[in-house]
Amino acid sequence: MISLAGRDILHAWGKFVFTGIGLGLLIGVTLTMAGVYRGMVDDGRALLDNSGADIWVVQQGTLGPYAEPSSLNDSTWRSLRALPGVQDAANVTYLTMQVQRLAGNAGAAGTARAASDVRAMVVGIAPGGSGTPGWPPYLVAGRQLTRSHYEAVADIASGLALGERIQIRRNVYTVVGLTRRMVSSGGDPMVFIPLKDAQAAQFLRDNDALWQSRRRTAANPAFNRPGVPGLLDAVVASQSSNPSVNAVLVRVRPGHDAEEVAASIQRWQRLTATTRAQMEGILIGKLIATSARQIGMFLAILALVSAAIV
């Protein structure tokens, strides 16, 4: 029988070679799809690990800040830091957007480059330093943020270079540091900027919207009373401020249980507090669940086709 098989291969060696190539491609695609899913899971876990948080505190009744929108007052972190078992707490904002790369020299290399854009997750981090929740845990080049405005630290996957200038909404930032493996659950590289700038980028309205809002406020007799000078200005100022963040990242003191601290936050602060294990379940079970089902369907089809060919 082996001799007969050998003769059949020699007689139709072309079909045998092409069948082997096709089967190899099918198996390769199957393994690639499985690798894509594993990469999505690893990106989600890297996002959680690099945040430096044990608990994510978000708006009550939401699954934020990654799976759902969340909005908190930026003073919430003070009351959280005073709770038993809390070592540190820091505000953070997340905004996925197109970051504009300005034309000019590409950083220290000095090579001319045309204007372009890159999709990134812009992260607003609170004042602090390396080790503060939300900050990149390490850099591969440059330095951390030291100014309260107009500086940025970017993941090298963004293609940005040290000294390069980028535009986020109205402001221009200089890349002063580069980090690695800081990506969103979707694989978008992160760009870190000061919290106040990130709040303005995410929540501040454009000039036309501000003008329309002020016009409507001035036309409202409740806010523009003739006998109450300064009332209109106070209302307009409150409408123009940006006191919101997406989440507060909490680090638990050694020796304390994160589940107990999260339960205390939910009970006394009336907020949603999610531990590391729970947040991983949200990312994998909800945020990338649809992609996982699609990849699983393709894997099943490819496996059946491969088995049929064999």
Sine and cosine of phi, psi and omega as CSV:
sin_phi,cos_phi,sin_psi,cos_psi,sin_omega,cos_omega
0.00,0.00,-0.62,0.79,0.04,-1.00
-0.89,0.46,-0.65,0.76,0.02,-1.00
-0.90,0.44,-0.65,0.76,0.02,-1.00
-0.90,0.43,-0.64,0.77,0.04,-1.00
-0.90,0.44,-0.65,0.76,0.02,-1.00
-0.89,0.45,-0.65,0.76,0.03,-1.00
-0.91,0.42,-0.62,0.79,0.01,-1.00
-0.90,0.43,-0.63,0.78,0.03,-1.00
-0.91,0.42,-0.68,0.73,0.01,-1.00
-0.91,0.42,-0.55,0.84,-0.03,-1.00
-0.96,0.29,-0.60,0.80,-0.03,-1.00
-0.78,-0.63,0.81,0.58,-0.07,-1.00
-0.91,0.41,-0.49,0.87,0.01,-1.00
-0.89,0.45,-0.72,0.69,0.03,-1.00
-0.88,0.47,-0.63,0.78,-0.01,-1.00
-0.90,0.44,-0.69,0.73,-0.02,-1.00
-0.91,0.42,-0.73,0.69,-0.03,-1.00
-0.93,0.38,-0.56,0.83,0.07,-1.00
-0.90,0.43,-0.67,0.74,0.04,-1.00
-0.89,0.45,-0.65,0.76,0.02,-1.00
-0.91,0.42,-0.70,0.71,0.01,-1.00
-0.89,0.46,-0.68,0.73,0.03,-1.00
-0.91,0.42,-0.64,0.77,0.04,-1.00
-0.89,0.46,-0.64,0.77,0.04,-1.00
-0.91,0.42,-0.65,0.76,0.02,-1.00
-0.88,0.47,-0.71,0.70,0.02,-1.00
-0.90,0.43,-0.64,0.77,0.03,-1.00
-0.89,0.45,-0.67,0.74,0.04,-1.00
-0.90,0.43,-0.63,0.77,0.03,-1.00
-0.87,0.50,-0.73,0.68,0.02,-1.00
-0.91,0.41,-0.58,0.81,0.02,-1.00
-0.90,0.43,-0.68,0.73,0.02,-1.00
-0.89,0.45,-0.65,0.76,0.06,-1.00
-0.90,0.44,-0.62,0.78,0.04,-1.00
-0.92,0.40,-0.58,0.81,0.05,-1.00
-0.88,0.48,-0.69,0.72,0.02,-1.00
-0.90,0.45,-0.70,0.72,0.02,-1.00
-0.89,0.46,-0.59,0.81,0.04,-1.00
-0.91,0.42,-0.62,0.78,0.05,-1.00
-0.90,0.43,-0.66,0.75,0.03,-1.00
-0.90,0.43,-0.68,0.73,0.00,-1.00
-0.91,0.42,-0.61,0.79,0.05,-1.00
-0.89,0.46,-0.66,0.75,0.03,-1.00
-0.90,0.44,-0.68,0.74,0.01,-1.00
-0.93,0.37,-0.60,0.80,0.05,-1.00
-0.90,0.44,-0.60,0.80,0.05,-1.00
-0.86,0.50,-0.67,0.74,0.00,-1.00
-0.95,0.30,-0.70,0.72,-0.04,-1.00
-0.89,0.46,-0.69,0.73,-0.08,-1.00
-0.97,0.22,-0.21,0.98,0.03,-1.00
-0.95,0.32,-0.39,0.92,0.00,-1.00
0.96,0.29,0.33,0.95,-0.06,-1.00
-0.94,-0.33,0.52,-0.86,0.17,-0.99
-0.98,-0.19,-0.44,0.90,-0.01,-1.00
-0.66,-0.75,0.67,-0.74,0.09,-1.00
-0.95,-0.30,0.88,-0.48,0.00,-1.00
-0.97,-0.23,0.84,-0.54,-0.08,-1.00
-0.72,-0.70,0.01,-1.00,0.01,-1.00
-0.84,0.54,0.62,-0.79,-0.05,-1.00
-0.87,0.50,0.73,-0.68,0.05,-1.00
0.99,0.13,0.18,0.98,0.01,-1.00
-0.89,-0.46,0.25,-0.97,0.05,-1.00
-0.95,-0.30,0.37,0.93,-0.05,-1.00
-0.90,0.43,0.05,-1.00,0.06,1.00
-1.00,-0.05,-0.08,1.00,-0.09,-1.00
-1.00,-0.07,-0.61,0.79,-0.09,-1.00
-1.00,-0.02,-0.46,0.89,-0.03,-1.00
-0.62,-0.79,0.41,-0.91,0.10,-1.00
-0.90,0.44,0.56,-0.83,0.02,-1.00
-0.56,-0.83,0.61,-0.79,0.00,-1.00
-0.65,-0.76,0.82,-0.57,0.04,-1.00
-0.79,-0.62,0.43,-0.90,0.14,-0.99
-0.94,0.34,0.64,-0.77,-0.09,-1.00
-0.96,0.28,0.05,1.00,0.11,-0.99
-0.99,-0.12,-0.01,1.00,-0.07,-1.00
-0.89,0.46,-0.54,0.84,-0.09,-1.00
-0.88,0.48,-0.47,0.88,-0.02,-1.00
-0.91,0.42,-0.72,0.70,0.01,-1.00
-0.93,0.36,-0.51,0.86,0.03,-1.00
-0.94,0.34,-0.63,0.77,-0.02,-1.00
-0.91,0.42,-0.43,0.90,-0.02,-1.00
-0.99,0.16,-0.13,0.99,-0.03,-1.00
-0.97,0.25,0.51,-0.86,0.06,-1.00
-0.88,0.47,0.68,-0.73,0.04,-1.00
1.00,0.00,-0.11,0.99,-0.01,-1.00
-1.00,-0.09,0.86,-0.52,0.03,-1.00
-1.00,0.04,-0.66,0.75,-0.03,-1.00
-0.45,-0.89,0.45,-0.89,0.04,-1.00
-0.54,-0.84,0.68,-0.73,-0.05,-1.00
-0.56,-0.83,0.62,-0.78,0.06,-1.00
-0.95,0.30,0.41,-0.91,0.05,-1.00
-0.41,-0.91,0.54,-0.84,0.13,-0.99
-0.80,-0.60,0.50,-0.87,0.03,-1.00
-0.76,-0.65,0.72,-0.69,0.01,-1.00
-0.50,-0.86,0.91,-0.42,0.05,-1.00
-1.00,0.04,0.82,-0.58,-0.12,-0.99
-0.34,-0.94,0.09,-1.00,0.10,-0.99
-1.00,0.01,0.87,-0.50,0.03,-1.00
-1.00,-0.09,0.80,-0.60,-0.05,-1.00
-0.99,0.11,0.81,-0.58,0.11,-0.99
-1.00,-0.07,0.88,-0.48,-0.09,-1.00
-0.97,0.23,0.52,-0.85,0.03,-1.00
-0.92,0.38,0.52,-0.86,0.00,-1.00
0.64,-0.77,-0.42,-0.91,0.00,-1.00
-0.98,0.20,0.69,-0.72,-0.01,-1.00
-1.00,0.06,0.97,0.22,0.12,-0.99
0.94,0.35,-0.53,-0.85,-0.09,-1.00
-0.92,0.38,-0.40,0.92,-0.02,-1.00
-0.92,0.40,-0.49,0.87,0.06,-1.00
0.97,0.24,0.20,0.98,0.00,-1.00
-0.99,0.15,0.68,-0.73,-0.01,-1.00
-0.93,0.38,0.61,-0.79,-0.03,-1.00
-0.56,-0.83,0.64,-0.77,0.03,-1.00
-0.98,0.19,0.32,-0.95,0.02,-1.00
-0.92,0.40,0.62,-0.79,0.02,-1.00
-0.40,-0.91,-0.09,-1.00,0.06,-1.00
-0.67,-0.75,0.32,-0.95,0.01,-1.00
-0.65,-0.76,0.67,-0.75,0.03,-1.00
-0.99,0.14,0.78,-0.63,-0.07,-1.00
-0.50,-0.87,0.33,-0.95,0.16,-0.99
-0.99,-0.11,0.92,-0.40,0.01,-1.00
-1.00,0.08,0.84,-0.53,-0.06,-1.00
-0.92,-0.38,0.83,-0.56,0.09,-1.00
-1.00,-0.07,0.86,-0.51,-0.07,-1.00
-0.92,-0.39,0.60,-0.80,-0.05,-1.00
-0.95,0.30,0.41,-0.91,0.06,-1.00
-0.84,0.55,0.64,-0.77,-0.03,-1.00
0.17,-0.99,-0.79,-0.62,0.00,-1.00
-0.18,-0.98,-0.05,-1.00,0.01,-1.00
-0.84,0.54,0.78,-0.62,-0.08,-1.00
0.96,-0.26,-0.30,0.95,0.09,-1.00
-0.94,0.35,0.69,-0.72,0.02,-1.00
-0.80,0.60,0.73,-0.68,-0.01,-1.00
0.99,-0.15,-0.41,0.91,-0.01,-1.00
-0.98,0.22,0.51,-0.86,0.10,-1.00
-0.88,0.48,0.76,-0.65,-0.11,-0.99
-0.93,0.37,-0.41,0.91,0.00,-1.00
-0.40,-0.92,0.32,-0.95,0.02,-1.00
-0.85,-0.53,0.48,-0.88,0.09,-1.00
-0.98,-0.22,-0.23,0.97,0.05,-1.00
-0.28,-0.96,0.45,-0.89,0.06,-1.00
0.98,0.21,-0.50,-0.86,-0.09,-1.00
-0.64,-0.77,0.17,-0.99,0.06,-1.00
-0.98,0.21,0.14,-0.99,0.05,-1.00
-0.92,0.39,0.75,-0.66,0.04,-1.00
-0.84,-0.55,-0.22,0.98,0.02,-1.00
-0.94,-0.33,0.38,-0.92,-0.07,-1.00
-1.00,0.10,-0.07,1.00,0.00,-1.00
-0.50,-0.86,0.48,-0.87,0.30,-0.95
0.92,0.39,0.42,0.91,0.16,-0.99
-0.83,-0.56,0.46,-0.89,-0.04,-1.00
-0.59,-0.81,0.53,-0.85,0.17,-0.99
-0.88,-0.48,0.77,-0.63,-0.12,-0.99
-0.83,-0.56,0.47,-0.88,0.14,-0.99
-0.96,0.27,0.60,-0.80,-0.07,-1.00
-0.91,0.42,-0.35,0.94,0.03,-1.00
-0.91,0.41,-0.29,0.96,0.03,-1.00
-0.96,0.29,-0.29,0.96,-0.06,-1.00
0.99,0.13,0.01,1.00,0.02,-1.00
-0.97,0.26,0.46,-0.89,-0.02,-1.00
-0.87,-0.50,0.34,-0.94,0.05,-1.00
-0.86,0.51,0.70,-0.72,0.00,-1.00
1.00,0.09,-0.13,0.99,-0.01,-1.00
-0.95,0.30,0.53,-0.85,-0.01,-1.00
-0.97,-0.26,0.74,-0.67,0.01,-1.00
-0.79,-0.62,0.40,-0.92,0.02,-1.00
-0.88,-0.47,0.79,-0.61,0.07,-1.00
-0.85,-0.53,0.92,-0.39,-0.12,-0.99
0.83,0.56,-0.88,-0.47,-0.08,-1.00
-1.00,0.02,-0.35,0.94,-0.19,-0.98
-0.98,-0.19,0.44,-0.90,0.04,-1.00
-0.95,-0.32,0.71,-0.71,-0.06,-1.00
-0.83,-0.55,0.49,-0.87,0.08,-1.00
-0.96,-0.29,0.77,-0.64,0.01,-1.00
-0.97,0.25,0.90,-0.43,-0.05,-1.00
-0.95,-0.31,-0.16,0.99,-0.02,-1.00
-0.44,-0.90,0.44,-0.90,0.03,-1.00
-0.80,-0.59,0.68,-0.73,0.04,-1.00
-0.82,-0.57,0.06,-1.00,-0.05,-1.00
-0.72,-0.70,0.53,-0.85,0.08,-1.00
0.89,0.45,0.51,0.86,0.09,-1.00
-0.94,-0.33,1.00,-0.03,-0.07,-1.00
-0.74,-0.67,0.32,-0.95,0.08,-1.00
-0.98,0.18,0.06,-1.00,0.02,-1.00
-0.91,0.42,-0.36,0.93,0.06,-1.00
-1.00,-0.03,0.04,1.00,0.02,-1.00
1.00,-0.01,0.03,1.00,0.02,-1.00
-0.96,0.30,0.73,-0.69,0.03,-1.00
-0.91,0.41,0.48,-0.88,-0.02,-1.00
-1.00,-0.10,0.55,-0.83,0.14,-0.99
-0.81,-0.58,0.87,-0.50,-0.06,-1.00
-0.99,-0.13,0.77,-0.64,0.06,-1.00
-0.72,-0.70,0.26,-0.96,0.03,-1.00
-0.86,0.51,0.51,-0.86,-0.11,-0.99
-0.86,0.51,-0.71,0.70,-0.04,-1.00
-0.87,0.49,-0.65,0.76,0.05,-1.00
-0.91,0.41,-0.65,0.76,0.00,-1.00
-0.92,0.39,-0.61,0.79,0.06,-1.00
-0.88,0.47,-0.67,0.74,0.03,-1.00
-0.90,0.43,-0.65,0.76,-0.02,-1.00
-0.91,0.41,-0.59,0.81,-0.08,-1.00
-1.00,0.03,-0.63,0.78,-0.17,-0.99
-0.94,-0.35,-0.31,0.95,-0.05,-1.00
-0.97,0.25,0.72,-0.70,0.00,-1.00
-1.00,0.09,0.30,-0.95,0.00,-1.00
-0.96,0.28,0.15,-0.99,-0.10,-0.99
-0.87,0.49,-0.66,0.75,-0.01,-1.00
-0.90,0.43,-0.66,0.75,0.02,-1.00
-0.91,0.41,-0.63,0.78,0.05,-1.00
-0.90,0.44,-0.67,0.74,0.00,-1.00
-0.89,0.45,-0.69,0.72,0.02,-1.00
-0.89,0.45,-0.65,0.76,0.01,-1.00
-0.90,0.43,-0.69,0.73,0.02,-1.00
-0.92,0.40,-0.58,0.81,0.03,-1.00
-0.90,0.43,-0.69,0.72,0.01,-1.00
-0.92,0.40,-0.61,0.79,0.02,-1.00
-0.91,0.41,-0.68,0.74,0.00,-1.00
-0.91,0.41,-0.49,0.87,0.00,-1.00
-0.99,0.16,-0.16,0.99,0.01,-1.00
-1.00,0.06,0.90,-0.44,-0.05,-1.00
-0.90,0.44,-0.36,0.93,0.02,-1.00
-0.94,0.35,-0.45,0.89,-0.03,-1.00
-0.97,-0.25,-0.13,0.99,-0.06,-1.00
-0.77,-0.64,0.90,0.44,-0.05,-1.00
-1.00,0.09,0.74,-0.68,-0.01,-1.00
-0.87,0.49,-0.54,0.84,-0.07,-1.00
-1.00,0.00,0.07,1.00,-0.02,-1.00
-0.82,-0.57,0.99,0.14,0.00,-1.00
-0.92,0.39,0.63,-0.78,0.02,-1.00
1.00,-0.01,-0.23,0.97,-0.02,-1.00
-0.91,0.42,-0.71,0.70,-0.01,-1.00
-0.88,0.47,-0.69,0.73,0.01,-1.00
-0.89,0.46,-0.63,0.78,0.00,-1.00
-0.92,0.40,-0.66,0.75,0.01,-1.00
-0.91,0.41,-0.69,0.72,0.01,-1.00
-0.89,0.45,-0.65,0.76,0.01,-1.00
-0.90,0.44,-0.64,0.77,0.01,-1.00
-0.93,0.37,-0.56,0.83,0.02,-1.00
-0.96,0.29,-0.42,0.91,-0.06,-1.00
-1.00,0.00,-0.19,0.98,-0.02,-1.00
-0.98,0.19,0.28,-0.96,-0.04,-1.00
-0.78,-0.62,0.97,0.25,-0.08,-1.00
-1.00,-0.03,0.43,0.90,-0.10,-0.99
-0.92,-0.40,0.54,-0.84,0.15,-0.99
-0.73,-0.68,0.23,-0.97,-0.01,-1.00
-1.00,0.07,-0.52,0.85,-0.05,-1.00
-0.29,-0.96,0.25,-0.97,0.17,-0.99
-0.87,-0.49,0.83,-0.56,0.02,-1.00
-1.00,0.00,0.81,-0.58,-0.09,-1.00
-0.90,-0.43,0.73,-0.68,0.12,-0.99
-0.95,-0.33,0.75,-0.66,-0.08,-1.00
-1.00,0.02,0.61,-0.80,0.05,-1.00
-0.91,0.42,0.56,-0.83,0.07,-1.00
-0.85,0.53,0.68,-0.74,0.00,-1.00
1.00,-0.05,-0.13,0.99,0.03,-1.00
-0.96,-0.26,0.52,-0.85,-0.02,-1.00
-1.00,0.01,0.79,-0.61,-0.04,-1.00
-0.89,0.45,-0.57,0.82,0.01,-1.00
-0.89,0.45,-0.67,0.74,-0.01,-1.00
-0.93,0.37,-0.65,0.76,0.03,-1.00
-0.90,0.43,-0.67,0.75,0.03,-1.00
-0.89,0.46,-0.65,0.76,0.03,-1.00
-0.90,0.44,-0.62,0.79,0.03,-1.00
-0.91,0.42,-0.65,0.76,0.02,-1.00
-0.90,0.44,-0.70,0.72,-0.02,-1.00
-0.91,0.40,-0.56,0.83,-0.04,-1.00
-0.97,0.25,-0.72,0.69,-0.16,-0.99
-1.00,-0.09,-0.48,0.88,-0.03,-1.00
-0.99,-0.15,-0.17,0.98,0.02,-1.00
0.85,0.53,0.70,0.71,0.02,-1.00
-0.77,-0.63,0.25,-0.97,0.09,-1.00
-1.00,0.01,0.84,-0.54,0.01,-1.00
-0.88,-0.47,0.85,-0.53,-0.09,-1.00
-0.89,-0.46,0.79,-0.61,0.01,-1.00
-0.99,0.17,0.09,-1.00,-0.02,-1.00
-0.87,0.50,-0.73,0.68,-0.01,-1.00
-0.90,0.44,-0.65,0.76,0.01,-1.00
-0.92,0.38,-0.64,0.76,0.00,-1.00
-0.92,0.40,-0.60,0.80,0.06,-1.00
-0.89,0.45,-0.65,0.76,0.06,-1.00
-0.89,0.45,-0.60,0.80,0.03,-1.00
-0.92,0.40,-0.71,0.70,-0.02,-1.00
-0.89,0.45,-0.74,0.67,-0.09,-1.00
-0.99,0.17,-0.65,0.76,-0.09,-1.00
-0.99,0.13,-0.36,0.93,-0.07,-1.00
-0.83,-0.55,-0.74,0.68,-0.11,-0.99
-0.94,0.33,-0.66,0.75,-0.01,-1.00
-0.94,-0.35,0.30,0.95,-0.04,-1.00
-0.91,0.42,-0.68,0.74,-0.02,-1.00
-0.89,0.45,-0.71,0.70,0.05,-1.00
-0.89,0.46,-0.61,0.79,0.01,-1.00
-0.90,0.44,-0.66,0.75,0.02,-1.00
-0.91,0.41,-0.64,0.77,0.03,-1.00
-0.90,0.44,-0.71,0.71,0.02,-1.00
-0.90,0.44,-0.64,0.77,0.03,-1.00
-0.88,0.47,-0.62,0.78,0.04,-1.00
-0.90,0.43,-0.70,0.71,0.04,-1.00
-0.89,0.45,-0.64,0.77,0.03,-1.00
-0.88,0.47,-0.68,0.73,0.00,-1.00
-0.90,0.44,-0.68,0.73,0.01,-1.00
-0.90,0.44,-0.72,0.69,-0.01,-1.00
-0.90,0.43,-0.62,0.78,0.02,-1.00
-0.90,0.43,-0.66,0.75,0.02,-1.00
-0.91,0.42,-0.67,0.74,0.02,-1.00
-0.90,0.44,-0.68,0.73,0.02,-1.00
-0.88,0.47,-0.68,0.73,0.01,-1.00
-0.90,0.43,-0.61,0.79,0.01,-1.00
-0.91,0.41,-0.62,0.78,0.01,-1.00
-0.92,0.39,-0.69,0.73,0.01,-1.00
-0.90,0.45,0.00,0.00,0.00,0.00
